[in-house]
């Protein structure tokens, strides 16, 4: 599924989902972004340490950045919607 199709499907599901289903989906997103932002560990280097530090560092920066961006977007949207933004 390409990004446009995925976005369309998400938007359609938002219209029909219950508040509890939306909360559960958001909790799942937060779980994934927390996982994406975890610190590097020995398993990231592969069995026998075959992956270079440059690759592991680049992967960490990319996934951590995306996780942080998603978290920031969700937080900003919720603060705007609830009127609690700074």
VOGU-3710 file (C-alpha; in Angstrom, 3 decimals, decimal comma):
1> xxxxxxxxxx> 0,000/0,000/0,000  1,484/3,347/-0,960  1,550/6,271/1,514  -1,465/8,031/-0,025  -3,593/4,884/0,144  -2,491/4,245/3,720  -3,388/7,814/4,717  -6,805/7,529/3,057  -7,511/4,280/4,873  -6,435/5,762/8,209
11> xxxxxxxxxx> -8,670/8,797/7,662  -11,632/6,564/6,805  -11,068/4,448/9,918  -10,819/7,548/12,116  -14,330/8,523/11,039  -15,814/5,207/12,142  -13,670/4,319/15,172  -14,966/4,678/18,718  -13,171/6,893/21,230  -11,820/3,770/22,944
21> xxxxxxxxxx> -10,498/2,392/19,649  -8,785/5,718/18,928  -7,215/5,721/22,411  -5,959/2,161/21,889  -4,503/3,095/18,497  -2,740/6,113/19,991  -1,354/3,967/22,842  0,018/1,595/20,203  1,659/4,506/18,361  3,257/5,716/21,606
31> xxxxxxxxxx> 4,562/2,224/22,321  6,171/2,100/18,878  7,733/5,554/19,164  9,143/4,688/22,593  10,661/1,540/21,112  12,103/3,541/18,208  13,785/5,944/20,622  15,421/3,284/22,791  19,149/3,598/23,266  21,562/1,455/21,300
41> xxxxxxxxxx> 22,505/-1,866/22,834  24,867/-4,701/22,043  22,261/-6,531/19,932  22,247/-3,634/17,454  25,754/-4,589/16,366  24,691/-8,082/15,286  26,123/-11,460/16,158  29,855/-11,085/16,508  29,620/-7,306/16,134  29,586/-7,455/12,329
51> xxxxxxxxxx> 27,671/-4,153/11,966  29,846/-1,061/12,087  29,353/1,724/14,613  28,608/4,125/11,757  25,687/1,994/10,590  24,348/1,442/14,105  24,675/5,165/14,904  22,948/6,194/11,658  20,101/3,767/12,278  19,731/5,023/15,857
61> xxxxxxxxxx> 19,663/8,667/14,765  17,068/7,954/12,072  14,667/5,907/14,190  15,102/8,118/17,226  14,468/11,225/15,136  11,319/9,811/13,576  10,052/8,607/16,966  10,674/12,026/18,488  9,016/13,803/15,569  5,908/11,607/15,833
71> xxxxxxxxxx> 5,727/12,121/19,607  6,078/15,891/19,185  3,359/15,974/16,513  0,959/13,920/18,619  1,630/16,088/21,675  1,135/19,322/19,738  -2,099/18,071/18,180  -3,485/16,945/21,551  -2,506/20,200/23,256  -4,112/22,226/20,462
81> xxxxxx> -7,277/20,130/20,498  -7,578/20,301/24,292  -6,612/23,969/24,544  -3,673/23,189/26,848  -0,892/24,138/24,434  1,812/26,498/25,543
//
